[in-house]
Amino acid sequence: MERILFESSEIRVPGVRIAAMQEGREVGHAYVYFLRNDGRSAPFAFGEDLYVTESARRQGVAGLLAAESIELVRGLGCYKYIGTSRFGREDQHRRLESYGLRKWGYEFRLDFT
């Protein structure tokens, strides 16, 4: 077999941070990153760190952030939206499913710190 060489080229990934504001203060946020690959002409989105402060939980803020994220992604013509949640958080999994996301596969992770 001939020796394999690798070439790397930088790609830049656009994204947005959506802040949920209530009475002038932030009560939650979500990050959405827009990614491309060679297999599709349309981008896909990756949602990360949907967070609601303790004092604002159980008031529907997470659902509003999720809906805002999904509408943003849909409006930008993405072909899919990926949200992740770790094992053991079944309440969060049910919540993601209630937003229209469905379990699709496994996420594999390698930590460096």
Contacts in CASP RR format, 6 or more apart in sequence:
PFRMAT RR
TARGET T0000
AUTHOR 0000-0000-0000
METHOD contacts of the structure
MODEL  1
MERILFESSEIRVPGVRIAAMQEGREVGHAYVYFLRNDGRSAPFAFGEDL
YVTESARRQGVAGLLAAESIELVRGLGCYKYIGTSRFGREDQHRRLESYG
LRKWGYEFRLDFT
11 36 0 8 1.000
13 33 0 8 1.000
13 34 0 8 1.000
13 35 0 8 1.000
14 33 0 8 1.000
14 34 0 8 1.000
15 31 0 8 1.000
15 32 0 8 1.000
15 33 0 8 1.000
15 34 0 8 1.000
16 31 0 8 1.000
16 32 0 8 1.000
16 72 0 8 1.000
17 29 0 8 1.000
17 30 0 8 1.000
17 31 0 8 1.000
18 29 0 8 1.000
18 30 0 8 1.000
18 31 0 8 1.000
18 32 0 8 1.000
18 65 0 8 1.000
18 68 0 8 1.000
18 69 0 8 1.000
18 72 0 8 1.000
19 26 0 8 1.000
19 28 0 8 1.000
19 29 0 8 1.000
20 26 0 8 1.000
20 27 0 8 1.000
20 28 0 8 1.000
20 29 0 8 1.000
20 52 0 8 1.000
20 56 0 8 1.000
20 61 0 8 1.000
20 64 0 8 1.000
20 65 0 8 1.000
21 27 0 8 1.000
22 56 0 8 1.000
22 61 0 8 1.000
26 53 0 8 1.000
27 52 0 8 1.000
27 53 0 8 1.000
27 55 0 8 1.000
27 56 0 8 1.000
27 61 0 8 1.000
28 51 0 8 1.000
28 52 0 8 1.000
28 53 0 8 1.000
28 56 0 8 1.000
28 61 0 8 1.000
28 65 0 8 1.000
29 49 0 8 1.000
29 50 0 8 1.000
29 51 0 8 1.000
29 65 0 8 1.000
30 47 0 8 1.000
30 48 0 8 1.000
30 49 0 8 1.000
30 50 0 8 1.000
30 51 0 8 1.000
30 65 0 8 1.000
30 66 0 8 1.000
30 68 0 8 1.000
30 69 0 8 1.000
31 47 0 8 1.000
31 48 0 8 1.000
31 49 0 8 1.000
32 45 0 8 1.000
32 46 0 8 1.000
32 47 0 8 1.000
32 48 0 8 1.000
32 69 0 8 1.000
32 72 0 8 1.000
32 73 0 8 1.000
33 45 0 8 1.000
33 46 0 8 1.000
33 47 0 8 1.000
33 48 0 8 1.000
34 43 0 8 1.000
34 44 0 8 1.000
34 45 0 8 1.000
34 76 0 8 1.000
34 78 0 8 1.000
35 43 0 8 1.000
35 44 0 8 1.000
35 45 0 8 1.000
35 46 0 8 1.000
36 43 0 8 1.000
36 44 0 8 1.000
37 44 0 8 1.000
40 79 0 8 1.000
42 77 0 8 1.000
42 78 0 8 1.000
42 79 0 8 1.000
43 76 0 8 1.000
43 77 0 8 1.000
43 78 0 8 1.000
43 79 0 8 1.000
44 78 0 8 1.000
44 79 0 8 1.000
44 80 0 8 1.000
44 81 0 8 1.000
44 82 0 8 1.000
45 69 0 8 1.000
45 73 0 8 1.000
45 76 0 8 1.000
45 78 0 8 1.000
45 80 0 8 1.000
45 81 0 8 1.000
45 82 0 8 1.000
46 81 0 8 1.000
46 82 0 8 1.000
46 83 0 8 1.000
47 69 0 8 1.000
47 81 0 8 1.000
47 82 0 8 1.000
47 83 0 8 1.000
47 84 0 8 1.000
48 83 0 8 1.000
48 84 0 8 1.000
50 62 0 8 1.000
50 65 0 8 1.000
50 66 0 8 1.000
50 69 0 8 1.000
52 61 0 8 1.000
52 62 0 8 1.000
52 65 0 8 1.000
62 95 0 8 1.000
63 95 0 8 1.000
63 99 0 8 1.000
66 95 0 8 1.000
66 96 0 8 1.000
66 99 0 8 1.000
67 99 0 8 1.000
69 81 0 8 1.000
70 81 0 8 1.000
70 99 0 8 1.000
70 100 0 8 1.000
73 81 0 8 1.000
81 101 0 8 1.000
83 96 0 8 1.000
83 101 0 8 1.000
84 107 0 8 1.000
85 92 0 8 1.000
85 93 0 8 1.000
85 96 0 8 1.000
93 103 0 8 1.000
97 103 0 8 1.000
END
